[in-house]
Amino acid sequence: MILKMQAAIFKLQLLKTALFVLMLSDPLIVSCQSTPLPNAFAHNDYSHKRPLFDALDNGYTNLEADIFLKDNEFVVAHINPYFKQGRTLELLYLKPLMELIIKNKGQVYHGYDSPVTLLVDIKTDAEATYRALKPLLEKYKSILTRYEDGKVYPRQVTIVLSGNKPFKSITAENRRLAFIDQDLRSTYRDTSNTNVYTMASCKYSRLLRWNGEGVIPADEKQLLLNYVTVAHKYGKRVRLWASPENLMVWQELLDCGVDLINTDKLAMLKNFLLSTRTLYAKAN
């Protein structure tokens, strides 16, 4: 009897271990358990060990992928696409996102109804790359936010184009599955196309010099507040990229209404956002 009980306990422990290993090995399971962070933006997400899934495991709802159009494929790379075989936009992002949404019964994160943003930074010719990209986006249209006849219909994933931006094509289309990341400094003079832009971004150093030491200068803070106010007026989320990676800067950006904190340090920003106990509502 004792031997049977010991065998039963051993089998139970073995089963628990197997389930634990399975959870670690299946990124779709692990990512479902994360707390979604609407202010978290994974800069150059593809540079992490597990593109997409490292970000999802940390609760990120905004991710960036740089693409090069090469041989009718969209190679994900920062500089040189020639040695990135198999690392395509579809295989690293669109296909696994589709699988995850199906697995989660229609959501990227359980209980999170807002779209996850995939910022696609185009490194090759804007118009040619976008023309080639459209059939791929159509393949995944069931999960992609679309613009049609003056209205935006949110889905689980919103595609935003940056880098070399196809303004001509995007602004001429009555139906599309992509939007554009506007230059934050242009919000004052280009506000009519509210359904073209969903974000407004700018390099941190082009607006601010403050590095997080001491108090942010009053003139710099007011400048940032002015840009944020205009962007929010027209429904655009604000992001400053290449900002100093420190808590003082992140807190000031959030306090000034910046919606998206851009980082390469996934765990550090996650822990900061969770510790503040505040998920800033503007990012939704």
C-alpha positions in Angstrom: 0.0 0.0 0.0 2.8 2.4 0.9 4.6 1.6 -2.3 1.5 2.3 -4.3 1.0 5.6 -2.6 4.6 6.6 -3.2 4.2 5.6 -6.8 1.0 7.7 -7.1 2.7 10.7 -5.5 5.7 10.3 -7.8 3.4 10.2 -10.9 1.5 13.3 -9.7 4.8 15.2 -9.2 6.0 14.1 -12.6 2.7 15.3 -14.1 3.1 18.7 -12.4 6.6 19.0 -13.7 5.6 18.1 -17.2 2.8 20.7 -17.2 5.2 23.4 -15.9 7.8 22.6 -18.6 5.0 22.7 -21.2 4.0 26.1 -20.0 7.5 27.4 -20.3 7.9 25.9 -23.8 4.6 27.2 -25.2 4.9 31.0 -25.6 1.1 31.2 -26.3 0.3 29.9 -22.8 2.8 32.0 -21.0 1.9 35.3 -22.7 -1.8 34.8 -21.8 -1.0 35.2 -18.1 0.7 38.6 -18.3 -0.8 41.9 -17.1 -1.3 44.1 -20.3 0.5 47.5 -20.0 -1.1 50.1 -22.3 1.9 52.5 -21.8 4.6 50.0 -22.7 6.3 50.1 -26.1 8.9 47.5 -27.1 11.4 49.4 -29.2 13.2 47.2 -31.8 11.2 44.2 -30.4 12.8 41.8 -32.9 16.2 42.3 -31.2 15.1 40.3 -28.2 15.8 36.6 -27.8 12.1 35.7 -28.5 10.6 38.4 -30.7 7.0 39.1 -29.9 6.8 36.6 -27.0 9.4 38.3 -24.7 7.3 41.5 -25.1 4.0 39.7 -24.5 5.3 37.8 -21.5 6.1 41.3 -20.0 2.6 42.7 -20.9 3.6 44.9 -23.7 0.8 46.1 -25.9 2.9 48.1 -28.4 5.8 46.6 -30.5 8.1 47.7 -33.2 9.5 45.7 -36.1 11.8 47.2 -38.8 11.3 45.7 -42.3 13.1 45.5 -45.6 11.3 44.4 -48.8 13.6 41.7 -50.3 12.5 39.2 -52.9 8.9 39.9 -52.1 9.3 39.1 -48.5 9.4 41.5 -45.5 12.6 40.7 -43.7 12.7 41.9 -40.1 16.1 43.6 -39.4 17.6 46.8 -38.2 20.3 47.4 -40.8 21.3 44.4 -43.0 18.5 42.0 -44.1 20.7 39.7 -46.1 21.6 37.3 -43.2 18.1 37.2 -41.6 16.7 34.2 -43.4 13.4 33.1 -42.0 12.9 36.3 -39.9 9.9 37.8 -41.7 7.1 40.0 -40.6 4.6 37.2 -41.1 6.5 34.4 -39.3 7.7 36.6 -36.4 4.5 38.6 -35.8 1.4 38.2 -38.0 1.1 34.4 -37.9 1.8 34.0 -34.2 -0.5 36.8 -33.3 -3.3 35.2 -35.3 -2.6 31.9 -33.6 -2.6 33.5 -30.2 -5.9 35.4 -30.8 -7.5 32.1 -31.9 -6.2 30.4 -28.8 -7.4 33.2 -26.6 -10.9 33.2 -28.2 -10.5 36.5 -29.8 -8.1 38.4 -27.7 -4.3 38.9 -27.5 -4.5 39.1 -23.7 -7.4 37.6 -21.7 -9.8 40.5 -20.7 -7.9 43.1 -22.7 -10.2 44.6 -25.4 -8.0 47.4 -26.8 -5.9 46.7 -29.9 -2.3 45.8 -29.7 -0.2 48.1 -31.9 2.4 46.7 -34.2 4.6 49.6 -35.5 6.1 48.5 -38.8 9.2 50.7 -39.6 9.7 50.6 -43.4 13.4 50.7 -44.3 13.0 50.3 -48.1 11.0 52.5 -50.6 7.8 53.6 -49.0 5.3 53.2 -51.8 6.8 50.0 -53.3 7.0 48.4 -49.9 3.4 49.3 -49.0 2.1 48.0 -52.3 3.8 44.7 -51.7 2.7 44.7 -48.0 -1.1 45.1 -48.7 -1.7 41.5 -49.9 0.0 40.2 -46.7 -2.2 42.4 -44.5 -5.3 41.3 -46.4 -4.4 37.7 -45.4 -4.7 38.7 -41.8 -7.5 41.2 -42.1 -9.8 39.3 -39.7 -7.5 40.5 -36.8 -6.4 43.9 -38.1 -8.0 47.3 -37.4 -9.3 48.8 -40.7 -10.3 52.1 -42.0 -13.3 52.1 -44.4 -15.3 55.0 -45.8 -14.3 57.5 -43.2 -14.7 55.2 -40.2 -12.2 53.2 -38.1 -13.1 49.6 -37.1 -10.9 48.4 -34.3 -9.8 44.8 -34.2 -7.2 42.9 -32.1 -4.1 44.4 -33.8 -3.5 47.8 -35.3 -0.8 48.2 -37.9 1.0 51.6 -37.9 3.6 52.4 -40.5 6.8 54.4 -39.6 10.2 55.1 -41.2 9.6 55.6 -44.9 5.9 56.4 -44.8 3.6 55.9 -47.8 1.6 59.1 -47.3 0.5 59.2 -50.9 -1.2 55.8 -50.9 -2.5 55.9 -47.4 -4.3 59.2 -47.8 -5.8 58.2 -51.1 -7.4 55.0 -49.9 -11.0 54.6 -48.8 -10.3 51.2 -47.3 -7.1 50.1 -45.7 -5.5 48.0 -43.0 -2.7 50.4 -41.9 -2.2 53.8 -40.4 0.7 56.2 -40.1 2.9 57.3 -37.2 3.0 61.1 -37.5 5.9 63.3 -36.6 4.9 64.9 -33.3 6.3 68.2 -34.4 3.9 68.3 -37.3 0.7 68.0 -35.3 0.2 71.8 -35.3 0.1 72.1 -39.0 -1.3 68.7 -40.2 -4.4 67.8 -38.2 -7.0 67.2 -40.8 -6.3 63.5 -41.5 -7.3 62.2 -38.1 -8.0 58.7 -39.5 -4.6 58.5 -41.1 -2.6 59.0 -37.9 -3.1 57.0 -34.7 0.3 58.0 -33.1 2.6 61.0 -33.1 6.2 60.3 -32.4 9.5 62.2 -32.1 13.1 61.5 -31.0 13.4 62.6 -27.4 16.5 64.7 -28.1 14.7 66.8 -30.7 12.4 68.2 -28.0 14.2 67.7 -24.7 17.7 67.8 -23.3 16.8 66.8 -19.7 18.4 63.5 -18.7 16.5 62.8 -15.5 18.9 64.6 -13.2 17.3 67.2 -11.0 14.0 68.9 -12.0 13.0 69.1 -15.7 13.5 72.7 -16.9 10.2 74.6 -17.0 10.5 75.6 -20.7 11.2 72.0 -21.8 8.2 70.7 -19.8 5.9 73.3 -21.2 7.1 72.6 -24.8 6.3 68.9 -24.3 2.9 69.7 -22.7 2.0 71.8 -25.7 2.7 69.1 -28.2 0.9 66.4 -26.1 -2.2 68.6 -25.8 -2.4 69.1 -29.5 -1.8 65.4 -30.3 -4.5 64.3 -27.8 -6.9 66.9 -29.2 -6.8 65.0 -32.5 -6.8 61.5 -31.0 -3.2 60.6 -31.4 -1.1 58.8 -28.8 2.3 60.3 -28.1 5.7 58.6 -28.1 9.2 59.9 -27.6 11.8 57.4 -28.9 15.4 57.1 -27.7 14.5 58.7 -24.4 16.9 58.1 -21.4 16.3 54.7 -19.9 15.6 55.8 -16.3 12.7 56.0 -13.9 12.8 59.8 -13.4 12.4 60.4 -17.1 9.7 57.8 -17.5 7.7 59.2 -14.6 7.9 62.8 -16.0 6.9 61.6 -19.4 3.8 59.9 -18.0 3.0 62.9 -15.8 3.1 65.1 -18.9 0.6 62.9 -20.7 3.0 60.9 -23.0 1.1 57.8 -23.7 3.9 55.3 -24.8 7.2 54.8 -23.0 9.7 53.5 -25.5 12.3 51.0 -24.2 14.7 48.2 -24.9 14.6 47.1 -21.2 11.4 45.2 -21.1 11.4 43.9 -17.5 12.6 47.2 -16.1 9.8 49.2 -17.6 7.3 46.5 -16.7 8.3 46.6 -13.1 8.2 50.4 -13.1 4.7 50.6 -14.5 3.4 47.9 -12.2 5.0 49.5 -9.2 3.3 52.8 -9.9 -0.1 51.1 -9.7 -1.1 53.4 -12.5 -1.9 52.4 -16.0 -2.3 55.8 -17.7 -5.8 55.9 -19.3 -4.8 58.1 -22.2 -2.9 55.2 -23.9 -6.3 53.4 -24.5 
